Amino acid sequence: RRKFGPLGWNILYDFAQSDISICTLQLRIFLNDYEQIPFKVLQYLFSEVNYGGRITDDKDRRLNNKILESFICKESLGNKCKLSPSGIYIIPKYETQQEILDFLKTLPVNPVPEIFGLHDNAAITSAQNETAELFENALS
């Protein structure tokens, strides 16, 4: 998501590695300690507490909640749950580590905007911003 910067958001937020780390830790705790996955609790923790604590704009908060809601749900446990309209990004149902590694090798090296809910034009905007920054640095 960092590649596309603040596209789709009203304000630029500085999400850090610690945000995803705490989400991972909490997910592990809830998966280990509960028989059934508490999707609503995880949605709230991730969207309102962990990431939401940084989000100040109400529309951005709603966007964040919707994005996480689409990933943190019972449907994500289904067989080859689609995470993007094209079906490139799915949650695979594989048994072995090798199967998972083979699947990961099929994913695009450069992420396409659709996995983040962005229009294809986001790639163009991202490339333009990257080029402008490169030239700015080269000429300074």
C-alpha positions in Angstrom: 0.0 0.0 0.0 2.9 2.3 0.6 3.7 2.4 -3.1 0.4 4.3 -3.8 0.9 6.7 -0.9 -2.1 8.6 0.4 -4.3 8.0 -2.7 -7.8 7.4 -1.6 -7.3 9.1 1.8 -8.0 12.7 2.8 -5.0 12.9 5.0 -1.5 11.3 4.8 -1.1 8.9 7.7 2.2 7.5 9.0 1.4 3.9 9.5 4.4 2.0 10.9 5.7 -1.5 11.1 4.6 -1.6 14.7 0.9 -1.3 13.6 1.0 -4.5 11.6 3.2 -6.2 14.3 0.6 -5.5 17.1 -2.2 -6.7 14.8 -0.2 -9.9 14.1 0.4 -10.5 17.8 -3.3 -9.9 18.7 -4.4 -12.2 15.9 -2.2 -15.0 17.2 -3.5 -14.5 20.7 -7.2 -14.7 19.6 -6.6 -17.6 17.3 -4.8 -19.6 20.1 -7.2 -18.6 23.0 -10.6 -18.9 21.4 -12.4 -21.8 19.8 -14.3 -19.6 17.4 -12.6 -16.6 15.7 -14.0 -13.4 17.1 -14.2 -11.5 13.8 -16.0 -8.4 15.3 -13.5 -8.1 18.1 -10.6 -8.3 15.6 -12.2 -5.8 13.3 -12.6 -3.4 16.1 -9.1 -3.9 17.5 -7.5 -3.5 14.1 -9.6 -0.7 12.7 -10.4 1.4 15.7 -7.6 0.8 18.1 -4.5 -0.1 16.3 -4.9 1.8 13.0 -7.8 4.0 14.0 -5.8 5.7 16.7 -3.7 7.4 14.0 -6.7 8.3 11.8 -8.2 11.7 12.5 -10.5 12.3 9.5 -14.0 10.7 10.0 -14.3 9.7 6.3 -10.8 8.1 6.4 -11.9 6.2 9.5 -15.0 4.9 7.7 -12.8 3.9 4.7 -10.3 2.1 7.0 -13.2 0.3 8.7 -14.7 -0.9 5.4 -11.3 -2.1 4.0 -10.6 -4.1 7.1 -14.1 -5.4 7.3 -13.8 -6.9 3.8 -10.7 -8.8 4.9 -11.6 -9.8 8.5 -14.7 -11.9 8.0 -16.0 -15.4 7.9 -16.0 -15.3 4.1 -12.2 -15.0 4.2 -12.1 -18.6 5.4 -13.9 -19.9 2.3 -12.3 -21.9 -0.4 -10.0 -19.6 -2.4 -11.6 -16.4 -1.1 -11.1 -13.6 -3.7 -9.5 -10.5 -2.3 -9.6 -8.6 -5.6 -12.0 -8.4 -8.5 -9.7 -10.1 -10.9 -9.1 -13.1 -8.7 -5.3 -12.6 -8.8 -5.2 -12.1 -5.1 -6.9 -14.9 -3.2 -6.6 -16.6 0.2 -5.5 -20.1 -0.9 -6.4 -23.3 0.8 -3.2 -25.3 0.7 -1.9 -28.0 3.0 1.8 -27.7 2.8 4.3 -24.9 3.1 5.7 -25.6 -0.3 2.2 -25.2 -1.9 1.9 -21.8 -0.2 5.4 -20.8 -1.4 4.6 -21.9 -4.9 1.4 -19.8 -4.8 3.2 -16.7 -3.5 5.6 -17.0 -6.5 2.7 -16.6 -8.9 1.7 -13.2 -7.4 2.8 -10.0 -9.2 6.1 -8.6 -8.1 4.7 -5.1 -8.2 1.3 -4.9 -6.5 -1.6 -3.8 -8.7 -4.0 -1.1 -7.3 -7.0 -3.4 -7.2 -5.8 -5.3 -4.1 -6.1 -2.0 -2.2 -9.5 -1.1 -3.7 -7.9 1.5 -6.0 -8.6 2.2 -9.6 -6.0 1.1 -12.2 -5.1 4.8 -12.7 -3.6 4.8 -9.2 -0.6 3.0 -10.7 -0.2 6.0 -13.2 -0.4 8.5 -10.4 2.0 6.6 -8.3 4.5 6.4 -11.2 4.2 10.1 -11.8 4.8 10.9 -8.2 7.8 8.6 -8.1 9.2 10.2 -11.2 8.7 13.8 -9.9 10.4 12.8 -6.6 13.3 11.3 -8.5 13.9 14.4 -10.6 13.5 16.7 -7.6 16.2 14.7 -5.8 18.4 14.6 -8.9 18.2 18.3 -9.5 18.7 19.4 -5.9 
